Amino acid sequence: MRPWTANRCGRRVGRRRRAFTLVEMLAALTIGALLVVAAVGATRALVGTRRSVDRRVERSEAAREAIDAIVTVLRNVRHDPVSDEPVVVGTQNETGETGDRIDLLVISGVRCRPDGVESDQYEVSFFLGRPAGQHRTALMCRKDHALDDDPRGGGIVSVVAERIVALKFAYFNSDENLWLDEWSPLAPKPPDAVRVTVAAIDDEESGSGARPETTTLSTIVPIRVELPPSKNPKRQESEAQQPGGPKQ
């Protein structure tokens, strides 16, 4: 039952309910607006963090794809060269791009014939280049199955990984215990190890004008190549001790 009171005339009058004042309404609206602003800010921060993580993952995947391709080829450098032809040649910044170049003579892990043990030999080069219609550099690979007098030309060039902005090779010489920036084709032997460093950049331009972030990966690959008899005194001595003398 609604409470009531009597006025001066004796009539019963219902008790008035107290409403919100203007100050209370303004305070409620202010608190609500602050909550909305806080929720929007938190959502934007969450979305920005998610995008940052996604870009970092994409950079890492691009760098990993590039470095895995190079490592796979380095592990298949021709193991038993029979001539003085170099199997590893490394040069610096030859094309004007930010990156080195490496030329290799490798063997394929796939047999030429299903019933044979022979595999395919080919030339492989890695360097940075700009694919048609792209404004960023990418890791390029040249593969040539024709073993000719031009170990740096010919073949087919394809894109291995996009958004690669830096490519650096270093070559370890165990005789001098030094890491070298280049490896000459006139070197008496291949390097004992190759250090590969690649850097990938964001695919999207930053709207704030900030410098795009990069992700750098590096690894060291040992090179196991047996020298030809003409440059391997131990092998010459071993073959000389075999019946029939050294092989021709």
C-alpha positions in Angstrom: 0.0 0.0 0.0 1.3 3.5 -0.9 2.0 5.6 2.2 -0.1 8.7 2.6 -0.4 11.8 4.8 -3.2 14.3 5.5 -3.1 17.9 4.5 -4.7 20.8 6.3 -8.1 20.1 4.8 -8.0 16.5 6.0 -7.5 15.1 2.6 -5.1 12.2 2.2 -2.3 13.0 -0.1 0.2 10.4 -1.5 3.9 10.9 -0.5 6.0 12.3 -3.5 8.9 10.2 -4.6 12.3 11.9 -4.8 13.7 12.1 -8.4 17.4 12.5 -9.6 18.8 16.0 -9.5 20.6 17.6 -12.4 23.9 17.2 -10.6 23.4 13.5 -10.1 22.4 13.1 -13.8 25.6 14.9 -14.9 27.7 12.8 -12.6 26.2 9.6 -13.9 26.7 10.7 -17.5 30.3 11.6 -16.7 31.0 8.3 -15.1 29.4 6.5 -18.0 31.5 8.5 -20.6 34.7 7.7 -18.7 33.9 4.0 -18.7 33.2 4.1 -22.5 36.4 6.0 -23.1 38.4 3.5 -21.0 36.8 0.5 -22.8 37.5 2.0 -26.2 41.1 2.7 -25.2 41.6 -0.8 -23.9 40.1 -2.3 -27.1 42.4 -0.1 -29.3 45.4 -1.1 -27.2 44.5 -4.8 -27.5 44.0 -4.5 -31.3 47.3 -2.6 -31.6 49.1 -5.3 -29.6 47.6 -8.0 -31.7 48.7 -6.3 -34.9 52.2 -5.8 -33.5 52.4 -9.5 -32.6 51.1 -10.5 -36.0 53.7 -8.3 -37.8 56.4 -9.8 -35.7 55.3 -13.3 -36.5 55.2 -12.5 -40.2 58.7 -11.0 -40.1 60.0 -14.0 -38.3 58.4 -16.4 -40.8 59.9 -14.5 -43.8 63.3 -14.4 -42.2 63.1 -18.1 -41.2 62.0 -19.1 -44.8 64.9 -17.2 -46.2 67.5 -18.6 -43.8 66.2 -22.2 -44.1 66.5 -22.1 -47.9 70.1 -20.9 -47.7 71.0 -23.4 -45.0 69.5 -26.3 -47.0 71.7 -25.4 -50.0 74.8 -24.9 -47.9 74.4 -28.4 -46.5 74.4 -29.8 -50.0 77.5 -28.1 -51.2 79.3 -30.6 -53.5 81.2 -32.9 -51.2 83.8 -34.4 -53.5 84.9 -32.0 -56.2 87.2 -33.6 -58.7 88.6 -30.4 -60.2 89.9 -27.0 -59.1 86.5 -25.5 -59.8 85.4 -23.4 -56.7 82.3 -24.7 -54.8 81.8 -21.5 -52.7 82.3 -17.9 -53.9 81.1 -15.0 -51.7 81.0 -11.3 -52.7 79.8 -8.1 -51.1 77.2 -5.6 -52.2 77.7 -6.1 -55.9 74.3 -5.0 -57.2 73.9 -1.8 -55.2 71.3 -3.5 -52.9 71.8 -3.9 -49.2 73.0 -7.5 -49.2 75.8 -9.9 -50.1 75.9 -12.6 -52.8 76.9 -16.2 -52.6 77.4 -18.6 -55.5 77.5 -22.3 -54.8 78.0 -25.6 -56.5 75.7 -28.2 -54.9 74.3 -31.6 -55.3 70.6 -32.4 -55.2 69.1 -34.7 -52.5 66.9 -36.3 -55.2 68.2 -39.2 -57.3 68.4 -38.7 -61.0 67.1 -42.3 -61.6 64.9 -44.2 -59.2 67.2 -47.3 -59.5 70.5 -45.3 -59.2 72.4 -43.5 -56.6 73.5 -40.5 -58.7 72.1 -37.1 -58.0 71.9 -33.9 -59.9 74.5 -31.2 -59.7 73.7 -27.5 -60.3 74.8 -24.0 -59.6 72.9 -21.9 -57.0 73.2 -18.2 -56.1 71.5 -16.2 -53.4 71.2 -12.4 -53.5 68.8 -9.6 -52.9 66.7 -8.1 -55.7 63.4 -6.3 -56.4 60.7 -8.4 -58.0 58.7 -6.8 -60.7 56.1 -4.4 -59.2 57.5 -4.6 -55.7 59.0 -1.7 -53.8 60.8 -3.9 -51.3 63.7 -6.2 -51.8 63.4 -10.0 -51.6 65.7 -12.9 -51.4 66.3 -14.2 -54.9 67.7 -17.6 -55.9 69.4 -18.4 -59.2 69.5 -22.1 -60.1 71.4 -23.4 -63.2 71.7 -27.0 -64.1 74.2 -26.3 -66.8 77.7 -26.5 -65.3 79.5 -24.1 -67.7 82.3 -21.6 -67.6 80.0 -18.9 -66.2 79.1 -20.0 -62.6 77.3 -16.7 -61.9 75.0 -16.4 -64.9 72.3 -18.3 -66.7 69.6 -20.5 -65.1 66.3 -19.4 -63.6 65.9 -16.7 -61.0 63.0 -17.1 -58.5 61.8 -15.4 -55.3 62.5 -17.3 -52.2 61.2 -14.9 -49.5 59.8 -11.4 -49.7 60.5 -8.4 -47.4 64.1 -9.4 -46.9 66.1 -6.1 -46.6 69.5 -7.4 -45.4 71.6 -10.4 -46.4 75.0 -10.9 -44.9 77.5 -13.8 -45.2 80.7 -14.4 -43.3 83.2 -17.1 -44.1 85.4 -18.9 -41.5 89.0 -19.7 -42.3 90.3 -22.2 -39.7 93.9 -21.8 -40.9 93.9 -18.1 -39.8 91.0 -18.4 -37.3 89.3 -15.5 -38.9 85.8 -14.6 -40.2 86.1 -13.0 -43.6 83.5 -10.9 -45.4 84.3 -12.4 -48.8 85.5 -15.7 -50.2 87.6 -15.6 -53.3 87.2 -18.2 -56.1 91.0 -18.4 -56.0 91.0 -19.6 -52.4 92.8 -22.9 -52.1 89.9 -24.5 -50.3 86.3 -23.8 -49.4 85.5 -22.1 -46.1 85.1 -24.2 -43.0 81.8 -22.6 -42.1 79.5 -19.9 -43.3 77.6 -17.5 -41.1 74.2 -16.4 -42.6 72.4 -13.4 -41.4 69.1 -12.1 -42.8 66.7 -9.4 -41.8 63.0 -9.1 -42.7 60.9 -5.9 -42.5 57.2 -5.1 -42.1 55.1 -5.5 -45.2 52.9 -2.5 -44.4 54.0 1.1 -44.1 53.7 2.7 -40.7 51.0 5.4 -40.7 52.7 7.3 -37.9 55.8 7.9 -39.9 57.9 5.7 -37.5 60.7 3.6 -38.8 59.5 0.1 -39.8 60.6 -2.7 -37.5 62.9 -5.5 -38.6 63.6 -9.0 -37.4 67.1 -10.5 -37.8 68.0 -14.1 -37.7 71.5 -15.6 -37.9 73.0 -19.1 -38.0 76.3 -20.8 -38.7 76.5 -23.7 -41.2 79.7 -25.9 -41.3 81.0 -26.8 -44.7 82.3 -30.3 -45.3 83.9 -30.5 -48.7 86.7 -32.9 -49.5 89.5 -31.2 -51.5 90.5 -32.6 -54.9 93.7 -34.8 -54.9 95.8 -32.0 -56.4 95.1 -29.9 -53.2 94.9 -32.6 -50.6 98.4 -34.0 -49.6 96.9 -36.5 -47.2 94.7 -38.0 -49.9 97.6 -38.1 -52.3 99.7 -40.0 -49.7 96.8 -42.4 -49.0 96.2 -43.1 -52.7 100.0 -43.6 -53.3 100.1 -46.3 -50.6 97.3 -48.2 -52.2 98.1 -51.1 -54.6 98.5 -49.8 -58.1 99.6 -46.3 -57.0 97.5 -43.1 -57.2 94.4 -42.9 -59.3 94.7 -40.9 -62.5 
